[in-house]
Amino acid sequence: MENKVLHIVNGDSLAEQMKELDLPGELVIWRELLCEGPTQQEINSEFFKIRKKFLRKTYDISAENYEERFIAEVKKLKTLKDYDNVILWFEFDLFCHINMLAALSILSEIENKAPVSLVCSKKLEGEKEHKPLSQLSLKELRNHYKNRIHLNTEDLEVANLIWELYCGNNPLKLKPQIKVNTNFEYLSSCIRAHIERFPNSITGINTLERNILRLIEGHDIKNENHLLGYALEYQGYYGYSDTQMQRLLEKLSLFYKNTGEKIVLSTAGTQALAGEKNFYRDLKNDEFFGGAKMYDFLYESESHKLLKL
């Protein structure tokens, strides 16, 4: 009897690639961006209500669109049973890892007993940067699939704990998880990247925001589109989409200006990079990362600690 396989794939681009691989099994496409906005641990009707409100306000995604593209896939996942293998297809970055943790949370709710493995983008030999799964050739994808990472019970327990902590209101509890050894090669780096999204205690801007200002300072950037391209390419472990990054650039407009010939730092941008002024009050909003408000915590770069306000 042929094994029943479940593939959970992060996004449509990769799903299209997978169709060409012609692998046996059922396909569930995960279409969310849970690294931004409020979440709760249990993925139910209240969770969907919270997410609909955030996505409508922030990205003008309609409730109907959300129902069709995400909730329908979650319902499909919750009804699938008796499969013999679960294979996760997720990237190395924070965007994908938070989505992956949520998917694993659902699997634990439905008491999945099937072995779980992960196909994750890796740095290929001879490459300086990570290459997303959706940009790999079919031959490379098959190789990643063949060499996928098999997750044990402890890995899945850690994943569920980190999802619980991410959805909680105290991200300080996530810090010790950086040192926990698992078969998730990039999980520690993603937790660290998440912690560094909280505002710096000295400047009020976070690590990703600071990196964008450093790009402006160090490169000849002609216009806003040019800046967006740089910000996307050099964002490290965040994995933000173009719409997410565009929203971040709009938030940072206080710190740079277009001279007509190039993008340069404003006085505020220079002060922020030099640590001469704290812009916490200028930037403060009600943004959530999971269960925690972004501006309820401060990140100390020297000690790598979070402080609760």
Buried (B, 14 or more C-beta within 10 A) or exposed (E): EEEBBBBBBBBEEBBEBBEEEEBEBEBBBBBBBBBBBBBBBEBEEEBBEBBBEBBBEBBEBEBEBBEEBBBBBBEEBBEBEEBBBBBBBBBBBBBBBBBBBBBBBBBEBEEBEBEBBBBBBBEEEEEEEBBBBBEBEEEBBEEBBEEBBEBEEEBBEBBBBBBBBBBBEEBBBBBEBBEBEBBBEBBBBBBBBBBBBBBBBBBBBBBBBBBBBBBBBEBEBEEBEBBBEBBBEEBBBBBBBEEBBBBBBEBBEBBBBBEEEBBBBBEBBBBBBEEEBBBBEEBBEEBBBBBBBBBBBBBEBEEEEBEEE
